[in-house]
């Protein structure tokens, strides 16, 4: 070797695990503590018919009043909050995969839509948004006026 010390930098996941171990050691660990930005995004299906775009989002355990839907330009934006249920104090988690807290999902729209006629239905944890496409007018011929002088 050339006598130089090699330093390996830890990635965000390694730092996260070390911080969780630290808090667990202190006896205060309940849920993972995230020290870097890590938003969760609901899973979505996007489909279309001849007349509309349809977006279905998996938002289990999110109350409808905590969901915001907007069309911003050529994007559909879903924002909201999934509140963490109050856990029993004697519960010791061995695995935690369900994300809680704020979420945002931005979905590019591949067709022009009429946001004023959009509708949304929330049932059994699935949000279905129907966005009517803006109808294109059929091509129209334009007559040429030929002036005779």
C-alpha positions as CSV (number, residue, x, y, z in Angstrom):
1,X,0.0,0.0,0.0
2,X,1.0,3.6,-0.4
3,X,0.4,4.5,3.3
4,X,-2.8,6.5,2.7
5,X,-5.8,5.8,4.8
6,X,-8.9,4.8,2.8
7,X,-12.2,6.2,4.1
8,X,-15.5,4.7,3.2
9,X,-18.5,7.0,3.5
10,X,-21.7,5.5,4.8
11,X,-24.8,5.8,2.7
12,X,-28.2,7.1,4.0
13,X,-29.5,3.6,4.6
14,X,-26.5,2.7,6.8
15,X,-26.8,5.9,8.8
16,X,-30.5,5.2,9.2
17,X,-29.9,1.7,10.6
18,X,-27.2,3.1,13.0
19,X,-29.5,5.8,14.3
20,X,-32.3,3.2,14.9
21,X,-29.9,0.9,16.8
22,X,-28.9,4.0,18.9
23,X,-32.4,4.8,19.8
24,X,-33.3,1.2,20.5
25,X,-30.4,1.0,22.8
26,X,-31.7,4.0,24.7
27,X,-35.1,2.2,25.1
28,X,-37.0,5.0,23.3
29,X,-37.4,3.2,20.0
30,X,-41.0,2.9,18.8
31,X,-41.0,3.6,15.1
32,X,-38.1,4.2,12.7
33,X,-36.8,7.8,13.0
34,X,-36.1,9.1,9.6
35,X,-33.4,11.7,9.5
36,X,-33.5,12.3,5.8
37,X,-36.4,13.1,3.4
38,X,-38.3,9.9,2.7
39,X,-41.9,10.4,1.5
40,X,-44.1,7.5,0.7
41,X,-46.0,7.4,-2.5
42,X,-49.3,5.4,-3.0
43,X,-49.4,2.8,-5.7
44,X,-51.5,3.9,-8.7
45,X,-52.9,2.3,-11.8
46,X,-53.5,4.6,-14.8
47,X,-55.7,3.6,-17.7
48,X,-57.8,5.2,-20.4
49,X,-60.9,4.7,-22.5
50,X,-61.8,6.6,-25.6
51,X,-63.4,9.3,-23.4
52,X,-61.5,9.5,-20.2
53,X,-58.3,8.8,-18.2
54,X,-58.8,6.7,-15.1
55,X,-56.4,6.7,-12.1
56,X,-56.9,4.3,-9.2
57,X,-54.8,4.9,-6.1
58,X,-54.3,2.5,-3.2
59,X,-54.9,4.6,-0.1
60,X,-55.8,2.1,2.6
61,X,-56.5,3.6,6.0
62,X,-56.5,7.2,4.7
63,X,-59.7,9.1,5.5
64,X,-61.3,10.9,2.5
65,X,-61.0,14.3,4.3
66,X,-57.2,13.9,4.3
67,X,-56.9,13.5,0.5
68,X,-56.4,16.4,-1.9
69,X,-56.7,16.0,-5.6
70,X,-55.6,18.7,-8.1
71,X,-54.9,18.9,-11.8
72,X,-51.9,21.2,-12.3
73,X,-51.1,21.7,-16.0
74,X,-50.5,18.3,-17.5
75,X,-50.2,16.5,-14.1
76,X,-52.5,15.0,-11.6
77,X,-51.4,15.6,-8.0
78,X,-52.5,13.5,-5.1
79,X,-51.6,14.8,-1.6
80,X,-52.7,13.7,1.8
81,X,-51.9,12.2,5.2
82,X,-52.2,8.7,6.6
83,X,-52.3,9.0,10.4
84,X,-50.6,6.4,12.5
85,X,-52.9,4.4,14.6
86,X,-52.4,4.5,18.4
87,X,-50.5,1.3,19.2
88,X,-50.8,-0.5,22.5
89,X,-47.9,0.3,24.8
90,X,-47.1,-3.4,25.3
91,X,-46.6,-4.0,21.6
92,X,-43.1,-4.7,20.4
93,X,-42.7,-4.4,16.7
94,X,-40.5,-7.0,14.9
95,X,-41.3,-5.7,11.4
96,X,-42.8,-2.5,10.2
97,X,-43.5,-1.9,6.5
98,X,-46.6,0.3,6.4
99,X,-45.8,4.0,5.8
100,X,-47.5,6.8,7.7
101,X,-47.4,10.5,7.5
102,X,-47.8,12.8,4.5
103,X,-47.8,11.5,1.0
104,X,-47.6,13.0,-2.5
105,X,-48.0,11.4,-5.9
106,X,-47.6,13.3,-9.2
107,X,-48.9,11.5,-12.2
108,X,-48.2,12.9,-15.7
109,X,-51.4,13.0,-17.8
110,X,-50.8,11.8,-21.4
111,X,-54.0,13.5,-22.7
112,X,-55.7,16.9,-22.2
113,X,-58.4,16.6,-19.6
114,X,-61.4,18.7,-18.5
115,X,-60.7,19.0,-14.7
116,X,-64.0,20.8,-14.2
117,X,-65.9,17.6,-15.1
118,X,-63.6,15.2,-13.2
119,X,-65.0,12.9,-10.5
120,X,-63.6,10.8,-7.7
121,X,-65.0,7.9,-5.7
122,X,-63.3,6.4,-2.6
123,X,-64.3,2.9,-1.6
124,X,-62.6,0.1,0.3
125,X,-59.3,1.9,0.4
126,X,-59.1,2.6,-3.3
127,X,-59.5,6.1,-4.8
128,X,-60.8,6.1,-8.4
129,X,-60.4,9.4,-10.3
130,X,-62.1,9.8,-13.7
131,X,-60.8,12.6,-15.9
132,X,-62.8,13.3,-19.0
133,X,-60.6,13.9,-22.0
134,X,-61.0,17.2,-23.9
135,X,-62.7,16.3,-27.1
136,X,-60.9,17.3,-30.2
137,X,-63.1,19.0,-32.8
138,X,-63.2,17.2,-36.1
139,X,-61.1,18.8,-38.8
140,X,-63.1,21.5,-40.6
141,X,-62.5,22.8,-44.0
142,X,-62.0,26.5,-44.5
143,X,-63.2,28.0,-47.8
144,X,-60.9,30.4,-49.6
145,X,-62.5,33.6,-50.7
146,X,-61.2,34.5,-54.1
147,X,-61.7,38.1,-54.9
148,X,-62.1,39.0,-58.6
149,X,-60.8,42.3,-59.6
